[in-house]
Amino acid sequence: MQQRLNLIFERELFARIEALQINQVELPSSFQDAILESISTKQNITRSMRYKDNMQARPPRRGGARPPLPPPPRPHARRPPRR
């Protein structure tokens, strides 16, 4: 892309492009949704692992028995699809 722009700038404007930065990219909605789903899944895995680690690190109660574990945290609600 930079090379094509550089050719046009040199020919039409007598200028050169030394660097090119893309500030905004529009992804297809299915790709964007897949990325969001992946991020949400990774967050849920991390949250569950931390929860498990915290529950295993709890000290036992008197008498040696641990209380039952509370239910794991609920995952985030999914975002509605972009339109």
PDB file of N, CA, C and O in Angstrom:
ATOM      1  N   MET A   1       0.820  -1.180   0.000  1.00  0.00           N
ATOM      2  CA  MET A   1       0.000   0.000   0.000  1.00  0.00           C
ATOM      3  C   MET A   1       0.875   1.259   0.000  1.00  0.00           C
ATOM      4  O   MET A   1       0.614   2.216  -0.729  1.00  0.00           O
ATOM      5  N   GLN A   2       1.916   1.232   0.834  1.00  0.00           N
ATOM      6  CA  GLN A   2       2.798   2.402   0.906  1.00  0.00           C
ATOM      7  C   GLN A   2       3.483   2.631  -0.439  1.00  0.00           C
ATOM      8  O   GLN A   2       3.636   3.776  -0.865  1.00  0.00           O
ATOM      9  N   GLN A   3       3.891   1.568  -1.108  1.00  0.00           N
ATOM     10  CA  GLN A   3       4.571   1.719  -2.396  1.00  0.00           C
ATOM     11  C   GLN A   3       3.646   2.331  -3.440  1.00  0.00           C
ATOM     12  O   GLN A   3       4.057   3.209  -4.199  1.00  0.00           O
ATOM     13  N   ARG A   4       2.405   1.873  -3.480  1.00  0.00           N
ATOM     14  CA  ARG A   4       1.450   2.430  -4.444  1.00  0.00           C
ATOM     15  C   ARG A   4       1.182   3.906  -4.162  1.00  0.00           C
ATOM     16  O   ARG A   4       1.119   4.718  -5.085  1.00  0.00           O
ATOM     17  N   LEU A   5       1.024   4.248  -2.890  1.00  0.00           N
ATOM     18  CA  LEU A   5       0.805   5.657  -2.537  1.00  0.00           C
ATOM     19  C   LEU A   5       2.031   6.496  -2.884  1.00  0.00           C
ATOM     20  O   LEU A   5       1.909   7.623  -3.364  1.00  0.00           O
ATOM     21  N   ASN A   6       3.206   5.936  -2.635  1.00  0.00           N
ATOM     22  CA  ASN A   6       4.437   6.667  -2.920  1.00  0.00           C
ATOM     23  C   ASN A   6       4.549   6.975  -4.417  1.00  0.00           C
ATOM     24  O   ASN A   6       4.954   8.074  -4.796  1.00  0.00           O
ATOM     25  N   LEU A   7       4.191   6.007  -5.268  1.00  0.00           N
ATOM     26  CA  LEU A   7       4.233   6.256  -6.710  1.00  0.00           C
ATOM     27  C   LEU A   7       3.301   7.404  -7.104  1.00  0.00           C
ATOM     28  O   LEU A   7       3.676   8.277  -7.887  1.00  0.00           O
ATOM     29  N   ILE A   8       2.099   7.394  -6.563  1.00  0.00           N
ATOM     30  CA  ILE A   8       1.133   8.461  -6.885  1.00  0.00           C
ATOM     31  C   ILE A   8       1.619   9.807  -6.355  1.00  0.00           C
ATOM     32  O   ILE A   8       1.549  10.816  -7.057  1.00  0.00           O
ATOM     33  N   PHE A   9       2.112   9.821  -5.113  1.00  0.00           N
ATOM     34  CA  PHE A   9       2.595  11.075  -4.531  1.00  0.00           C
ATOM     35  C   PHE A   9       3.780  11.630  -5.312  1.00  0.00           C
ATOM     36  O   PHE A   9       3.862  12.835  -5.548  1.00  0.00           O
ATOM     37  N   GLU A  10       4.707  10.745  -5.716  1.00  0.00           N
ATOM     38  CA  GLU A  10       5.860  11.216  -6.482  1.00  0.00           C
ATOM     39  C   GLU A  10       5.434  11.772  -7.837  1.00  0.00           C
ATOM     40  O   GLU A  10       5.909  12.826  -8.261  1.00  0.00           O
ATOM     41  N   ARG A  11       4.550  11.067  -8.504  1.00  0.00           N
ATOM     42  CA  ARG A  11       4.131  11.471  -9.842  1.00  0.00           C
ATOM     43  C   ARG A  11       3.248  12.729  -9.818  1.00  0.00           C
ATOM     44  O   ARG A  11       3.435  13.636 -10.629  1.00  0.00           O
ATOM     45  N   GLU A  12       2.294  12.777  -8.891  1.00  0.00           N
ATOM     46  CA  GLU A  12       1.309  13.861  -8.883  1.00  0.00           C
ATOM     47  C   GLU A  12       1.697  15.044  -8.005  1.00  0.00           C
ATOM     48  O   GLU A  12       1.404  16.191  -8.343  1.00  0.00           O
ATOM     49  N   LEU A  13       2.356  14.772  -6.877  1.00  0.00           N
ATOM     50  CA  LEU A  13       2.606  15.839  -5.886  1.00  0.00           C
ATOM     51  C   LEU A  13       4.091  16.126  -5.672  1.00  0.00           C
ATOM     52  O   LEU A  13       4.440  17.014  -4.894  1.00  0.00           O
ATOM     53  N   PHE A  14       4.977  15.382  -6.357  1.00  0.00           N
ATOM     54  CA  PHE A  14       6.426  15.550  -6.206  1.00  0.00           C
ATOM     55  C   PHE A  14       6.838  15.437  -4.735  1.00  0.00           C
ATOM     56  O   PHE A  14       7.629  16.233  -4.229  1.00  0.00           O
ATOM     57  N   ALA A  15       6.279  14.427  -4.066  1.00  0.00           N
ATOM     58  CA  ALA A  15       6.567  14.189  -2.645  1.00  0.00           C
ATOM     59  C   ALA A  15       6.782  12.694  -2.434  1.00  0.00           C
ATOM     60  O   ALA A  15       6.332  11.873  -3.233  1.00  0.00           O
ATOM     61  N   ARG A  16       7.474  12.349  -1.350  1.00  0.00           N
ATOM     62  CA  ARG A  16       7.715  10.939  -1.015  1.00  0.00           C
ATOM     63  C   ARG A  16       7.077  10.623   0.327  1.00  0.00           C
ATOM     64  O   ARG A  16       7.002  11.479   1.208  1.00  0.00           O
ATOM     65  N   ILE A  17       6.620   9.392   0.473  1.00  0.00           N
ATOM     66  CA  ILE A  17       6.073   8.917   1.732  1.00  0.00           C
ATOM     67  C   ILE A  17       7.163   8.113   2.427  1.00  0.00           C
ATOM     68  O   ILE A  17       7.593   7.075   1.924  1.00  0.00           O
ATOM     69  N   GLU A  18       7.605   8.592   3.577  1.00  0.00           N
ATOM     70  CA  GLU A  18       8.658   7.909   4.330  1.00  0.00           C
ATOM     71  C   GLU A  18       8.079   6.838   5.248  1.00  0.00           C
ATOM     72  O   GLU A  18       8.707   5.802   5.469  1.00  0.00           O
ATOM     73  N   ALA A  19       6.900   7.080   5.776  1.00  0.00           N
ATOM     74  CA  ALA A  19       6.270   6.112   6.684  1.00  0.00           C
ATOM     75  C   ALA A  19       4.761   6.212   6.527  1.00  0.00           C
ATOM     76  O   ALA A  19       4.223   7.254   6.151  1.00  0.00           O
ATOM     77  N   LEU A  20       4.098   5.113   6.821  1.00  0.00           N
ATOM     78  CA  LEU A  20       2.647   5.063   6.703  1.00  0.00           C
ATOM     79  C   LEU A  20       2.101   4.387   7.948  1.00  0.00           C
ATOM     80  O   LEU A  20       2.581   3.329   8.354  1.00  0.00           O
ATOM     81  N   GLN A  21       1.095   5.005   8.550  1.00  0.00           N
ATOM     82  CA  GLN A  21       0.467   4.438   9.731  1.00  0.00           C
ATOM     83  C   GLN A  21      -1.037   4.347   9.492  1.00  0.00           C
ATOM     84  O   GLN A  21      -1.673   5.320   9.086  1.00  0.00           O
ATOM     85  N   ILE A  22      -1.594   3.170   9.748  1.00  0.00           N
ATOM     86  CA  ILE A  22      -3.038   2.964   9.613  1.00  0.00           C
ATOM     87  C   ILE A  22      -3.651   3.224  10.985  1.00  0.00           C
ATOM     88  O   ILE A  22      -3.284   2.577  11.966  1.00  0.00           O
ATOM     89  N   ASN A  23      -4.579   4.165  11.052  1.00  0.00           N
ATOM     90  CA  ASN A  23      -5.175   4.536  12.330  1.00  0.00           C
ATOM     91  C   ASN A  23      -6.458   3.783  12.644  1.00  0.00           C
ATOM     92  O   ASN A  23      -6.788   3.611  13.817  1.00  0.00           O
ATOM     93  N   GLN A  24      -7.173   3.338  11.655  1.00  0.00           N
ATOM     94  CA  GLN A  24      -8.440   2.657  11.899  1.00  0.00           C
ATOM     95  C   GLN A  24      -8.620   1.548  10.873  1.00  0.00           C
ATOM     96  O   GLN A  24      -8.377   1.731   9.680  1.00  0.00           O
ATOM     97  N   VAL A  25      -9.047   0.402  11.364  1.00  0.00           N
ATOM     98  CA  VAL A  25      -9.282  -0.747  10.496  1.00  0.00           C
ATOM     99  C   VAL A  25     -10.687  -1.261  10.780  1.00  0.00           C
ATOM    100  O   VAL A  25     -11.052  -1.478  11.935  1.00  0.00           O
ATOM    101  N   GLU A  26     -11.454  -1.450   9.751  1.00  0.00           N
ATOM    102  CA  GLU A  26     -12.793  -2.023   9.893  1.00  0.00           C
ATOM    103  C   GLU A  26     -12.715  -3.502   9.532  1.00  0.00           C
ATOM    104  O   GLU A  26     -12.395  -3.860   8.399  1.00  0.00           O
ATOM    105  N   LEU A  27     -13.010  -4.351  10.505  1.00  0.00           N
ATOM    106  CA  LEU A  27     -12.991  -5.787  10.283  1.00  0.00           C
ATOM    107  C   LEU A  27     -14.405  -6.270   9.975  1.00  0.00           C
ATOM    108  O   LEU A  27     -15.375  -5.650  10.412  1.00  0.00           O
ATOM    109  N   PRO A  28     -14.535  -7.359   9.235  1.00  0.00           N
ATOM    110  CA  PRO A  28     -15.866  -7.935   9.033  1.00  0.00           C
ATOM    111  C   PRO A  28     -16.485  -8.295  10.384  1.00  0.00           C
ATOM    112  O   PRO A  28     -15.772  -8.686  11.308  1.00  0.00           O
ATOM    113  N   SER A  29     -17.784  -8.169  10.501  1.00  0.00           N
ATOM    114  CA  SER A  29     -18.438  -8.389  11.794  1.00  0.00           C
ATOM    115  C   SER A  29     -18.217  -9.809  12.315  1.00  0.00           C
ATOM    116  O   SER A  29     -18.079  -9.998  13.524  1.00  0.00           O
ATOM    117  N   SER A  30     -18.182 -10.802  11.442  1.00  0.00           N
ATOM    118  CA  SER A  30     -17.960 -12.174  11.909  1.00  0.00           C
ATOM    119  C   SER A  30     -16.563 -12.322  12.521  1.00  0.00           C
ATOM    120  O   SER A  30     -16.387 -13.034  13.510  1.00  0.00           O
ATOM    121  N   PHE A  31     -15.577 -11.651  11.931  1.00  0.00           N
ATOM    122  CA  PHE A  31     -14.219 -11.690  12.465  1.00  0.00           C
ATOM    123  C   PHE A  31     -14.156 -10.955  13.805  1.00  0.00           C
ATOM    124  O   PHE A  31     -13.539 -11.437  14.755  1.00  0.00           O
ATOM    125  N   GLN A  32     -14.791  -9.798  13.874  1.00  0.00           N
ATOM    126  CA  GLN A  32     -14.836  -9.014  15.112  1.00  0.00           C
ATOM    127  C   GLN A  32     -15.519  -9.821  16.220  1.00  0.00           C
ATOM    128  O   GLN A  32     -15.047  -9.840  17.356  1.00  0.00           O
ATOM    129  N   ASP A  33     -16.627 -10.486  15.889  1.00  0.00           N
ATOM    130  CA  ASP A  33     -17.343 -11.305  16.869  1.00  0.00           C
ATOM    131  C   ASP A  33     -16.475 -12.449  17.369  1.00  0.00           C
ATOM    132  O   ASP A  33     -16.496 -12.771  18.557  1.00  0.00           O
ATOM    133  N   ALA A  34     -15.709 -13.067  16.471  1.00  0.00           N
ATOM    134  CA  ALA A  34     -14.826 -14.169  16.868  1.00  0.00           C
ATOM    135  C   ALA A  34     -13.735 -13.674  17.813  1.00  0.00           C
ATOM    136  O   ALA A  34     -13.374 -14.372  18.760  1.00  0.00           O
ATOM    137  N   ILE A  35     -13.215 -12.489  17.566  1.00  0.00           N
ATOM    138  CA  ILE A  35     -12.194 -11.915  18.443  1.00  0.00           C
ATOM    139  C   ILE A  35     -12.784 -11.662  19.827  1.00  0.00           C
ATOM    140  O   ILE A  35     -12.175 -12.013  20.837  1.00  0.00           O
ATOM    141  N   LEU A  36     -13.976 -11.049  19.876  1.00  0.00           N
ATOM    142  CA  LEU A  36     -14.617 -10.775  21.166  1.00  0.00           C
ATOM    143  C   LEU A  36     -14.910 -12.068  21.927  1.00  0.00           C
ATOM    144  O   LEU A  36     -14.725 -12.130  23.142  1.00  0.00           O
ATOM    145  N   GLU A  37     -15.359 -13.081  21.225  1.00  0.00           N
ATOM    146  CA  GLU A  37     -15.637 -14.377  21.862  1.00  0.00           C
ATOM    147  C   GLU A  37     -14.356 -14.976  22.434  1.00  0.00           C
ATOM    148  O   GLU A  37     -14.364 -15.521  23.537  1.00  0.00           O
ATOM    149  N   SER A  38     -13.265 -14.878  21.694  1.00  0.00           N
ATOM    150  CA  SER A  38     -11.982 -15.401  22.152  1.00  0.00           C
ATOM    151  C   SER A  38     -11.511 -14.669  23.402  1.00  0.00           C
ATOM    152  O   SER A  38     -11.042 -15.299  24.350  1.00  0.00           O
ATOM    153  N   ILE A  39     -11.629 -13.357  23.412  1.00  0.00           N
ATOM    154  CA  ILE A  39     -11.222 -12.561  24.575  1.00  0.00           C
ATOM    155  C   ILE A  39     -12.067 -12.937  25.783  1.00  0.00           C
ATOM    156  O   ILE A  39     -11.538 -13.115  26.880  1.00  0.00           O
ATOM    157  N   SER A  40     -13.367 -13.058  25.589  1.00  0.00           N
ATOM    158  CA  SER A  40     -14.264 -13.420  26.686  1.00  0.00           C
ATOM    159  C   SER A  40     -13.926 -14.800  27.236  1.00  0.00           C
ATOM    160  O   SER A  40     -13.924 -15.002  28.451  1.00  0.00           O
ATOM    161  N   THR A  41     -13.641 -15.748  26.352  1.00  0.00           N
ATOM    162  CA  THR A  41     -13.288 -17.100  26.786  1.00  0.00           C
ATOM    163  C   THR A  41     -11.993 -17.087  27.596  1.00  0.00           C
ATOM    164  O   THR A  41     -11.903 -17.745  28.632  1.00  0.00           O
ATOM    165  N   LYS A  42     -10.996 -16.345  27.130  1.00  0.00           N
ATOM    166  CA  LYS A  42      -9.730 -16.261  27.871  1.00  0.00           C
ATOM    167  C   LYS A  42      -9.940 -15.641  29.242  1.00  0.00           C
ATOM    168  O   LYS A  42      -9.341 -16.087  30.221  1.00  0.00           O
ATOM    169  N   GLN A  43     -10.787 -14.611  29.326  1.00  0.00           N
ATOM    170  CA  GLN A  43     -11.069 -13.991  30.622  1.00  0.00           C
ATOM    171  C   GLN A  43     -11.751 -14.974  31.561  1.00  0.00           C
ATOM    172  O   GLN A  43     -11.427 -15.030  32.747  1.00  0.00           O
ATOM    173  N   ASN A  44     -12.698 -15.753  31.032  1.00  0.00           N
ATOM    174  CA  ASN A  44     -13.388 -16.740  31.865  1.00  0.00           C
ATOM    175  C   ASN A  44     -12.437 -17.820  32.364  1.00  0.00           C
ATOM    176  O   ASN A  44     -12.538 -18.258  33.510  1.00  0.00           O
ATOM    177  N   ILE A  45     -11.519 -18.247  31.514  1.00  0.00           N
ATOM    178  CA  ILE A  45     -10.531 -19.251  31.920  1.00  0.00           C
ATOM    179  C   ILE A  45      -9.647 -18.690  33.022  1.00  0.00           C
ATOM    180  O   ILE A  45      -9.413 -19.351  34.033  1.00  0.00           O
ATOM    181  N   THR A  46      -9.155 -17.464  32.826  1.00  0.00           N
ATOM    182  CA  THR A  46      -8.289 -16.837  33.833  1.00  0.00           C
ATOM    183  C   THR A  46      -9.036 -16.671  35.152  1.00  0.00           C
ATOM    184  O   THR A  46      -8.491 -16.960  36.217  1.00  0.00           O
ATOM    185  N   ARG A  47     -10.284 -16.207  35.084  1.00  0.00           N
ATOM    186  CA  ARG A  47     -11.079 -16.003  36.290  1.00  0.00           C
ATOM    187  C   ARG A  47     -11.299 -17.327  37.017  1.00  0.00           C
ATOM    188  O   ARG A  47     -11.189 -17.382  38.242  1.00  0.00           O
ATOM    189  N   SER A  48     -11.605 -18.382  36.287  1.00  0.00           N
ATOM    190  CA  SER A  48     -11.832 -19.692  36.895  1.00  0.00           C
ATOM    191  C   SER A  48     -10.561 -20.236  37.527  1.00  0.00           C
ATOM    192  O   SER A  48     -10.607 -20.831  38.603  1.00  0.00           O
ATOM    193  N   MET A  49      -9.417 -20.033  36.858  1.00  0.00           N
ATOM    194  CA  MET A  49      -8.143 -20.511  37.415  1.00  0.00           C
ATOM    195  C   MET A  49      -7.807 -19.772  38.707  1.00  0.00           C
ATOM    196  O   MET A  49      -7.362 -20.382  39.680  1.00  0.00           O
ATOM    197  N   ARG A  50      -8.019 -18.462  38.713  1.00  0.00           N
ATOM    198  CA  ARG A  50      -7.744 -17.686  39.939  1.00  0.00           C
ATOM    199  C   ARG A  50      -8.693 -18.099  41.061  1.00  0.00           C
ATOM    200  O   ARG A  50      -8.287 -18.208  42.217  1.00  0.00           O
ATOM    201  N   TYR A  51      -9.947 -18.325  40.716  1.00  0.00           N
ATOM    202  CA  TYR A  51     -10.927 -18.766  41.703  1.00  0.00           C
ATOM    203  C   TYR A  51     -10.495 -20.095  42.304  1.00  0.00           C
ATOM    204  O   TYR A  51     -10.530 -20.279  43.521  1.00  0.00           O
ATOM    205  N   LYS A  52     -10.091 -21.015  41.445  1.00  0.00           N
ATOM    206  CA  LYS A  52      -9.648 -22.334  41.911  1.00  0.00           C
ATOM    207  C   LYS A  52      -8.429 -22.199  42.821  1.00  0.00           C
ATOM    208  O   LYS A  52      -8.366 -22.822  43.881  1.00  0.00           O
ATOM    209  N   ASP A  53      -7.450 -21.373  42.398  1.00  0.00           N
ATOM    210  CA  ASP A  53      -6.253 -21.167  43.214  1.00  0.00           C
ATOM    211  C   ASP A  53      -6.605 -20.568  44.571  1.00  0.00           C
ATOM    212  O   ASP A  53      -6.049 -20.971  45.593  1.00  0.00           O
ATOM    213  N   ASN A  54      -7.525 -19.609  44.583  1.00  0.00           N
ATOM    214  CA  ASN A  54      -7.930 -18.985  45.846  1.00  0.00           C
ATOM    215  C   ASN A  54      -8.624 -19.987  46.761  1.00  0.00           C
ATOM    216  O   ASN A  54      -8.408 -19.973  47.973  1.00  0.00           O
ATOM    217  N   MET A  55      -9.447 -20.845  46.198  1.00  0.00           N
ATOM    218  CA  MET A  55     -10.161 -21.821  47.013  1.00  0.00           C
ATOM    219  C   MET A  55      -9.206 -22.877  47.567  1.00  0.00           C
ATOM    220  O   MET A  55      -9.404 -23.364  48.680  1.00  0.00           O
ATOM    221  N   GLN A  56      -8.181 -23.231  46.809  1.00  0.00           N
ATOM    222  CA  GLN A  56      -7.218 -24.214  47.292  1.00  0.00           C
ATOM    223  C   GLN A  56      -6.319 -23.621  48.363  1.00  0.00           C
ATOM    224  O   GLN A  56      -5.783 -24.358  49.190  1.00  0.00           O
ATOM    225  N   ALA A  57      -6.143 -22.317  48.365  1.00  0.00           N
ATOM    226  CA  ALA A  57      -5.250 -21.674  49.326  1.00  0.00           C
ATOM    227  C   ALA A  57      -5.957 -21.343  50.637  1.00  0.00           C
ATOM    228  O   ALA A  57      -5.315 -20.893  51.586  1.00  0.00           O
ATOM    229  N   ARG A  58      -7.283 -21.560  50.702  1.00  0.00           N
ATOM    230  CA  ARG A  58      -8.023 -21.250  51.931  1.00  0.00           C
ATOM    231  C   ARG A  58      -7.584 -22.188  53.046  1.00  0.00           C
ATOM    232  O   ARG A  58      -7.376 -23.379  52.814  1.00  0.00           O
ATOM    233  N   PRO A  59      -7.441 -21.654  54.259  1.00  0.00           N
ATOM    234  CA  PRO A  59      -7.059 -22.536  55.375  1.00  0.00           C
ATOM    235  C   PRO A  59      -8.229 -23.439  55.758  1.00  0.00           C
ATOM    236  O   PRO A  59      -9.388 -23.049  55.614  1.00  0.00           O
ATOM    237  N   PRO A  60      -7.930 -24.641  56.245  1.00  0.00           N
ATOM    238  CA  PRO A  60      -9.006 -25.540  56.663  1.00  0.00           C
ATOM    239  C   PRO A  60      -9.689 -25.020  57.931  1.00  0.00           C
ATOM    240  O   PRO A  60      -9.093 -24.273  58.708  1.00  0.00           O
ATOM    241  N   ARG A  61     -10.939 -25.422  58.125  1.00  0.00           N
ATOM    242  CA  ARG A  61     -11.686 -25.054  59.334  1.00  0.00           C
ATOM    243  C   ARG A  61     -11.222 -25.911  60.497  1.00  0.00           C
ATOM    244  O   ARG A  61     -10.527 -26.911  60.319  1.00  0.00           O
ATOM    245  N   ARG A  62     -11.625 -25.495  61.699  1.00  0.00           N
ATOM    246  CA  ARG A  62     -11.317 -26.315  62.875  1.00  0.00           C
ATOM    247  C   ARG A  62     -11.944 -27.682  62.689  1.00  0.00           C
ATOM    248  O   ARG A  62     -13.062 -27.802  62.187  1.00  0.00           O
ATOM    249  N   GLY A  63     -11.247 -28.674  63.082  1.00  0.00           N
ATOM    250  CA  GLY A  63     -11.734 -30.025  62.903  1.00  0.00           C
ATOM    251  C   GLY A  63     -11.221 -30.637  61.606  1.00  0.00           C
ATOM    252  O   GLY A  63     -11.469 -31.811  61.330  1.00  0.00           O
ATOM    253  N   GLY A  64     -10.501 -29.841  60.803  1.00  0.00           N
ATOM    254  CA  GLY A  64      -9.849 -30.366  59.623  1.00  0.00           C
ATOM    255  C   GLY A  64     -10.677 -30.377  58.357  1.00  0.00           C
ATOM    256  O   GLY A  64     -10.126 -30.547  57.269  1.00  0.00           O
ATOM    257  N   ALA A  65     -11.993 -30.201  58.462  1.00  0.00           N
ATOM    258  CA  ALA A  65     -12.816 -30.261  57.248  1.00  0.00           C
ATOM    259  C   ALA A  65     -12.985 -28.871  56.654  1.00  0.00           C
ATOM    260  O   ALA A  65     -13.201 -27.892  57.369  1.00  0.00           O
ATOM    261  N   ARG A  66     -12.884 -28.807  55.351  1.00  0.00           N
ATOM    262  CA  ARG A  66     -13.109 -27.530  54.662  1.00  0.00           C
ATOM    263  C   ARG A  66     -14.602 -27.372  54.363  1.00  0.00           C
ATOM    264  O   ARG A  66     -15.302 -28.359  54.137  1.00  0.00           O
ATOM    265  N   PRO A  67     -15.077 -26.145  54.364  1.00  0.00           N
ATOM    266  CA  PRO A  67     -16.474 -25.949  53.972  1.00  0.00           C
ATOM    267  C   PRO A  67     -16.626 -26.200  52.472  1.00  0.00           C
ATOM    268  O   PRO A  67     -15.644 -26.130  51.733  1.00  0.00           O
ATOM    269  N   PRO A  68     -17.834 -26.489  52.020  1.00  0.00           N
ATOM    270  CA  PRO A  68     -18.017 -26.709  50.580  1.00  0.00           C
ATOM    271  C   PRO A  68     -17.675 -25.445  49.801  1.00  0.00           C
ATOM    272  O   PRO A  68     -17.873 -24.327  50.278  1.00  0.00           O
ATOM    273  N   LEU A  69     -17.161 -25.646  48.598  1.00  0.00           N
ATOM    274  CA  LEU A  69     -16.791 -24.506  47.757  1.00  0.00           C
ATOM    275  C   LEU A  69     -18.042 -23.812  47.231  1.00  0.00           C
ATOM    276  O   LEU A  69     -19.007 -24.474  46.849  1.00  0.00           O
ATOM    277  N   PRO A  70     -18.027 -22.485  47.209  1.00  0.00           N
ATOM    278  CA  PRO A  70     -19.148 -21.771  46.588  1.00  0.00           C
ATOM    279  C   PRO A  70     -19.102 -21.983  45.076  1.00  0.00           C
ATOM    280  O   PRO A  70     -18.070 -22.392  44.543  1.00  0.00           O
ATOM    281  N   PRO A  71     -20.202 -21.713  44.382  1.00  0.00           N
ATOM    282  CA  PRO A  71     -20.194 -21.909  42.930  1.00  0.00           C
ATOM    283  C   PRO A  71     -19.205 -20.970  42.261  1.00  0.00           C
ATOM    284  O   PRO A  71     -18.950 -19.882  42.776  1.00  0.00           O
ATOM    285  N   PRO A  72     -18.639 -21.369  41.117  1.00  0.00           N
ATOM    286  CA  PRO A  72     -17.683 -20.492  40.423  1.00  0.00           C
ATOM    287  C   PRO A  72     -18.378 -19.242  39.902  1.00  0.00           C
ATOM    288  O   PRO A  72     -19.599 -19.230  39.748  1.00  0.00           O
ATOM    289  N   PRO A  73     -17.608 -18.188  39.628  1.00  0.00           N
ATOM    290  CA  PRO A  73     -18.215 -16.954  39.130  1.00  0.00           C
ATOM    291  C   PRO A  73     -18.887 -17.169  37.783  1.00  0.00           C
ATOM    292  O   PRO A  73     -18.477 -18.019  36.992  1.00  0.00           O
ATOM    293  N   ARG A  74     -19.914 -16.390  37.544  1.00  0.00           N
ATOM    294  CA  ARG A  74     -20.646 -16.491  36.282  1.00  0.00           C
ATOM    295  C   ARG A  74     -19.863 -15.789  35.179  1.00  0.00           C
ATOM    296  O   ARG A  74     -19.260 -14.744  35.424  1.00  0.00           O
ATOM    297  N   PRO A  75     -19.861 -16.343  33.971  1.00  0.00           N
ATOM    298  CA  PRO A  75     -19.144 -15.684  32.862  1.00  0.00           C
ATOM    299  C   PRO A  75     -19.860 -14.402  32.455  1.00  0.00           C
ATOM    300  O   PRO A  75     -21.040 -14.204  32.742  1.00  0.00           O
ATOM    301  N   HIS A  76     -19.115 -13.546  31.783  1.00  0.00           N
ATOM    302  CA  HIS A  76     -19.697 -12.308  31.264  1.00  0.00           C
ATOM    303  C   HIS A  76     -20.785 -12.623  30.248  1.00  0.00           C
ATOM    304  O   HIS A  76     -20.729 -13.631  29.544  1.00  0.00           O
ATOM    305  N   ALA A  77     -21.760 -11.752  30.188  1.00  0.00           N
ATOM    306  CA  ALA A  77     -22.787 -11.894  29.156  1.00  0.00           C
ATOM    307  C   ALA A  77     -22.183 -11.536  27.809  1.00  0.00           C
ATOM    308  O   ALA A  77     -21.336 -10.648  27.713  1.00  0.00           O
ATOM    309  N   ARG A  78     -22.623 -12.232  26.773  1.00  0.00           N
ATOM    310  CA  ARG A  78     -22.115 -11.948  25.427  1.00  0.00           C
ATOM    311  C   ARG A  78     -22.669 -10.638  24.931  1.00  0.00           C
ATOM    312  O   ARG A  78     -23.807 -10.270  25.222  1.00  0.00           O
ATOM    313  N   ARG A  79     -21.844  -9.942  24.178  1.00  0.00           N
ATOM    314  CA  ARG A  79     -22.296  -8.705  23.554  1.00  0.00           C
ATOM    315  C   ARG A  79     -23.237  -9.024  22.393  1.00  0.00           C
ATOM    316  O   ARG A  79     -23.083 -10.048  21.728  1.00  0.00           O
ATOM    317  N   PRO A  80     -24.205  -8.150  22.155  1.00  0.00           N
ATOM    318  CA  PRO A  80     -25.056  -8.379  20.980  1.00  0.00           C
ATOM    319  C   PRO A  80     -24.240  -8.174  19.706  1.00  0.00           C
ATOM    320  O   PRO A  80     -23.284  -7.398  19.711  1.00  0.00           O
ATOM    321  N   PRO A  81     -24.598  -8.852  18.617  1.00  0.00           N
ATOM    322  CA  PRO A  81     -23.821  -8.719  17.370  1.00  0.00           C
ATOM    323  C   PRO A  81     -23.869  -7.293  16.826  1.00  0.00           C
ATOM    324  O   PRO A  81     -24.878  -6.595  16.932  1.00  0.00           O
ATOM    325  N   ARG A  82     -22.735  -6.883  16.237  1.00  0.00           N
ATOM    326  CA  ARG A  82     -22.655  -5.558  15.617  1.00  0.00           C
ATOM    327  C   ARG A  82     -23.413  -5.552  14.305  1.00  0.00           C
ATOM    328  O   ARG A  82     -23.467  -6.557  13.596  1.00  0.00           O
ATOM    329  N   ARG A  83     -23.982  -4.435  14.000  1.00  0.00           N
ATOM    330  CA  ARG A  83     -24.699  -4.316  12.724  1.00  0.00           C
ATOM    331  C   ARG A  83     -24.229  -3.111  11.984  1.00  0.00           C
ATOM    332  O   ARG A  83     -24.710  -2.835  10.885  1.00  0.00           O
TER     333      ARG A  83
END
